[in-house]
Amino acid sequence: MIKNNRYICGIDLAWHCDKNNSAMAFGELMDGELIITDLIPSIKTIARILQKIKEKPALTGLALDASLIIPNQTGQRICEQQLNGYYRSKKAGCHPTNQTLYPNADSVKLSQHLTQLGFYHLNHPGRGCWQLECYPHPAIIELFALTERHLYKKGSVATKIQGQIRLAKYLNRLHYSQVLRLTINTPYQCHLEPEYITALKGHTLKQNEDTLDAIICAYIGGLYVTGVKNQCFGDTENGYIYVPQQKCI
């Protein structure tokens, strides 16, 4: 049981932060519940993201959907190979990350800045501030006991809308979780409402997708602090991906 309040952030980070939108979800973790207290559905540039982080002095950890450590010049990272071996059959493998495809990656720059601020990779939640790389697709499979990857990112507008609505229903069910309850503060509950999602299109639909991903990242961070069953592919030298392997509904 978590006795002391912890403040965490989930970030769905765009590959090119200056051009594309990222999303951030801030949450308070206490007594077996993660309360999303602040959502930023659209934010650009590493500088602005760092500014928002520095505005939260009580923040103890961040879970990011982004490749934070990329030492390899070509091919896949070892952690990606390992994760694909485990989740590819469930259609939840990941694309290769390397320095040739992503030279001077914004994700690596952000991670390095976070380290300078005292957020260390996979640091023990009780011993200091931490950052971790996560990947929503396999996490969603595990959290909701799905047989394969949940589809909400590709396809027609109608397919994306229905995928987001189903994902929002899963997230709402976490409010009753015996593992870690998820509560979305009232001003932000609209992002999980079918009527709101149905009316979206174009960049607003993509923005809501990013927002849902940021919430999932924050929840993964909460599970990391809680210490649930998990698998961490790779290591902090060559790159890693943390995946909770705990059914939560």
Secondary structure as GFF3:
##gff-version 3
##sequence-region A 1 249
A	DSSP	beta_strand	6	12	.	.	.	ID=ss1
A	DSSP	beta_strand	22	30	.	.	.	ID=ss2
A	DSSP	beta_strand	33	43	.	.	.	ID=ss3
A	DSSP	alpha_helix	46	54	.	.	.	ID=ss4
A	DSSP	beta_strand	59	65	.	.	.	ID=ss5
A	DSSP	alpha_helix	78	87	.	.	.	ID=ss6
A	DSSP	three_ten_helix	88	90	.	.	.	ID=ss7
A	DSSP	alpha_helix	106	116	.	.	.	ID=ss8
A	DSSP	beta_strand	120	121	.	.	.	ID=ss9
A	DSSP	beta_strand	130	133	.	.	.	ID=ss10
A	DSSP	alpha_helix	136	143	.	.	.	ID=ss11
A	DSSP	alpha_helix	157	173	.	.	.	ID=ss12
A	DSSP	three_ten_helix	174	176	.	.	.	ID=ss13
A	DSSP	beta_strand	181	184	.	.	.	ID=ss14
A	DSSP	three_ten_helix	186	192	.	.	.	ID=ss15
A	DSSP	alpha_helix	194	198	.	.	.	ID=ss16
A	DSSP	alpha_helix	202	226	.	.	.	ID=ss17
A	DSSP	beta_strand	230	235	.	.	.	ID=ss18
A	DSSP	beta_strand	239	244	.	.	.	ID=ss19
###
